[in-house]
Amino acid sequence: MTAQRATLDGGWTGFRAVSGDDAAASAAAANLISILDTVEVPIVVLRRDLMIAGFNKAAADMLRLSPSDIGRAPRESSVLAGLPRLEEQCSQVIASGLECRADFRDGDRCFVTRITPYPQGDRRVTGVVLTFTNMTAFQACVDQVIYERECTKAILNTIADPLVVLSADQRIHSGNRAFYALFLELASLRAKLKGIFADSRTFQSVKVDQVIPGEGRRTLILDARPLTLPDHSERRVLVTFQDITARKQAKAANDLRTIAERKEELRRNEAFLAEAQRLSLTGSFSWRVTTDEITWSEQLYRIFEFDRGAPLTPELIGSRIHLEDVPSLRGVIEQARSGGTDFECEYRLQMPDESVKHLHMVAHSVRDEDGRLEYIGAVQDVTARRLSEQALGKAQSELAHVTRATALSALTVSIAHEVNQPLSGILTNASTCLRMLAADPPDVEGARETARRTIRDGNRAADVIARVRALFIKKESAIEAVDLNELTREVMALSLGDLQRNRVVLHSELAKDLPAITGDRIQLQQVILNLLRNASDAMADVHDRPRQLLVRTEREAGDRVRVSVRDAGEGVDPQNMDKLLDAFYTTKTDGMGIGLSISRSIIERHHGCLWAQANDGPGATFSFSVPSDPASVPDAAPR
């Protein structure tokens, strides 16, 4: 049976079976050609005479070859003609038996051409095989990588601070322009960089001083960060060098300027404080309790009239304390030493010229970090204030006396009425006594009883005169226990005639359990008398209702006692309520406006308060409240 020869077509028409069963060889060649045509890489076969012997389908498509190109030279192909020195390189491969490669570009496409010799059985090279690998996409990636790298380098080169990437063996891998312009020895950092490569520990910034040629000594901050490369086992470190020389110099200059400004501000504050202490007559001090170390301000030296800078000792300070104030001041100091609490007191100084200064001292306790006690305090010279208060008290006492004397004229008729009744009784009883004695026989027992009534009326007249004299006599103030109920009854008895003449109906509600208070009896009488007179005057123009006046005493919370005087007059304008107690403010056409002001001063000296409020109905109520505690005795009553 004769085998049929296989038909070779396409780029392999130049090949024929050369031995053995022609049919079998042709079939094998056909299978091989089918396999080669499925390969996407262009394959071209050249004979030893450098003529095209065959090519696969990929070569026909990509290199635009056709069966007519078989047996022709590569230079006759429009595409292969663009590959320079192709025939020369093929001849060299045939002669040497070693393959070579060449780059080949067809328009936008880029290829790598591989020229490989193929021998016959006797190893004689009978031709070459050309394979064309399309590197267009790969080259584009390479170009993009190169572009990105160059862009990165350009960006890094714009950074003024040096940057360098070190490999695992601490060799320089890459750096920016600023780094290469910098000469820096990295040996001192190698141990720390080695730690980063060993266990990825965080690199602590390092400050180094480096002498740079042309720039002198610079201060650099070195920092390092490990770089992790995806899918890459190699480890690298980015080292940055930050030049902080200018910032350091600017900070130093700014610190110097700040220090100078703070010194100037401190100097100004000290000057202001010294001037403020001088103007306010206030000195400051500190006292370390454990060591008795005492520090004074300049003004405190002036107050005590000691030489500035004189060593301060308790003995030296004590030599200025008024003898009467030494025990109380010593008690305050000892309590502060043991208790560690704030303290405040007043004491006097006896100066070498026998003058006396009044001082007010206040101190605050602090403790240092070791828990040692120290006091920071201030001492103010209040001599002028104390003298002013004494002068004011004396003036107010004089004014109060004038006010009482002025009230005397208004009470003259009432006083005359009070005295006239017992005097009339005395005359009547005396006449009766004479008649009884002239009788025959004399009525001795009746005359004796009449004489007793005469003595009684004489005592009544004496009591009225005594009350008036006590109220209006100018004498020194006396602090004593006072029964406000009794005091109120006396003032009401004195004012009763005047109130009745003004058609005022007087009522009283005096508490039975009222405790005694401590104060100046005459001054408190003056306050109640003033409130009664004001209430009577407030109802002078009332004609459509009874002129009722209610005097009430009562206890208050906190051991205080209140006295209230309620009238049924025209009342007080709410807008003027706050002005009623001011000096020289009055709602009367003939008033002076000093009665209520003096009354308020008296009550305040008794640690109390005086106020007014409108009634629910007509009129107003004036009240004062004072403590019943004996400890609340006024410090200095006006003289």
TASULWO-V489476 format. One line per field, one symbol per residue. ss: DSSP state (2 for helix, 1 for strand, 0 for the rest). psi: psi as a letter, one per 20 degrees, with the letter a starting at -180 (. if undefined). burial: + if it has 16 or more other C-alpha atoms within 10 Angstrom, else -. Layout:
# TASULWO-V489476
ss->???
psi->???
burial->???
This chain:
# TASULWO-V489476
ss->000000000222000000000222222222222222220001111110001111102222220000222000122200022200022222222222000111111100111111111110000011111111110222222222222222222222200000111100000111102222000000222222222222200000011111110001111111111110000000011111111022222222222222222222222222222222222201111111000011110222222200000000022222001022222222222222222000111111110000011111111111100000111111111022222222222222222222222222220222222222222222222222222222000002222222222222222222222222222200000011110222222222222222222001111111000000111122222222222222222200000000111111111100011111110000000222222000000000000000222222222220001111110000011111111002220000000
psi->ppqppqppacjkiiqqpirbohggghgghggghgghhipipppppqrhjkqphrqrhhhgghjlqrhiipjrqhiiphghhioqkghghgghgghhjprrqqqppnciqpqoppopqprahjjppiaqpppopojggghggghgggggghggggghiiphqqqqpqrhjkqpgrrrhhghipopojhiihghhhhghgjkqpppqppqppoppiibpqpqopqqpqppppkpipqrpppqooojgghgghggghggggggghggggggghgggggghghjlpqqrqooghikpppqrhhhghgilqppjpppqhggghiipphhiggghhggghhhhhhkrqqprqrqporhjjqpppqpppqpprqaijjppqpprqppokghgghghggghgghgghhggghhhhghhjgggghghhhghgghggghgggggghhiqorqngghhghhhghggghghghhgghgggghhiqorqqpprppohgggggghhhhigghghhjkpopqqnpqhkpqqrpaoggghghgggghgghgghhjhjpijrqnpppppqrqrqklqpqpqoprkbiapphhjhiihjqpjpqjqhjqikighggggggghhjkaqprqqqrhbqarppqqpqqiphikppgoqq.
burial->-----+-+-+++----+----++++++-++--+--++--+++++++++++++++++++++--+-+++-+++-+++-+--+--+--++-+++-++--+-+----++----+++++++++------+-+++++++++--------------------++---++++++++-+----+++++-------------+--++-----+---------------++-+++++---------++++++++------------------------------+--++--+++++++++----++++++++-++-+-------------+++---+--+------++--+--+--+++++------+++++++++-------+++++++++++------+--+--++--++-++--++--+--++--++--++-++--++-++--++---------+--++-+++-++-++--++-++--++-+--+-+-++-++--+-+++-++++++----+-+---+---++++++++++++++++++++++++++-------+++++++++----++++++++++-++-------++---++------++++++++++++++++++++++----++++++++++---+++--+++
